[in-house]
Amino acid sequence: AADQGDTTAQYFLGLAHLKGLGVPADASEAARLFRLAADHQVPEAQFELGRMLCEGYADVPADKRAGARLVAQAAQRAAETDDEEMRDEALELLRSYADEPEVVAVCCIGCGAHHRWMTKCSECHISRFCSSECIKNMWPTHRPSCQRWQAEGSKSELVARFR
């Protein structure tokens, strides 16, 4: 079924490969299957592939920007389908990377929005937020990183890349 384009089968077979359940554990094959399902807006697949990319998993190299985009897409898609559990799990993962410029420069850690017209934090000019409400709600989470990035300023090559 997964070979015939069934996105649910692709997702579950990806999980089986990720965990080695009934098939040999193979992170690359899991990522390939998750990608197929994620391309068809399956939020669970977007989340799993995004998590793998954020963390770097076995032979799947880390790419936090791409991972954050996928996790943000999962959060948004889950919100559209009223899947609060998936949305909350995706937002929790995004927030766990609140101190990573590669993640916060891509999406709003408050709600998972990932649009070009988002507002950069007026203090650090790195984190992006979709609304003043998200800025206000996420300020306690964002503040430590924001202050650190301001202190590092242009001395930090990583910080300078995202300003």
C-alpha positions, 0 to 999 in steps of 0.5 A, a space after each residue: 500500500 505504501 508503494 502505491 501512494 497510500 500516505 497513511 501506509 507510508 507514515 506507519 511503515 516509516 514509523 516501523 523503519 524508524 523503530 525497527 518494528 517488524 522490519 530492519 531499523 533504517 532511518 534513511 528509509 523512514 525519512 524517505 517514507 515520511 517525506 512521501 507522506 509529508 508531501 501530501 500534508 500528513 501532519 504526523 509525517 511532517 512532524 516525524 521527519 521534521 524531528 529527525 532533521 532537527 535532531 539529526 538522526 542516525 544517517 539522516 543529517 541534521 538540517 534544523 531550518 528544514 526540520 523546523 519548517 516541517 514541524 511548523 507545517 505539522 502544527 499548522 495542519 494539525 490546527 486546521 484539522 482540530 488535532 490539538 494533541 499533534 499541534 501541541 506536540 509540534 509546538 512543544 518541539 519547536 519551543 524546545 529549540 527556542 535558543 536555536 537561531 536556525 529554528 526561530 528565524 524560520 517560524 513563530 514558536 508561539 503558533 508554528 506560523 511560517 510566513 514571509 511577512 512575520 515580524 522579527 523581534 525588535 530586540 534581537 532581530 532574529 526570532 520571528 513572530 506572527 503577531 503581537 499576541 505570540 510575541 507577548 505569550 512567548 517572551 518568557 521563553 524567548 527572553 534568555 536567548 534574545 538577551 544572549 544574542 544581543 550580547 553576542 551581537 555581530 561577534 557571533 557569526 551564527 547570530 550575524 547570519 540571521 540578522 
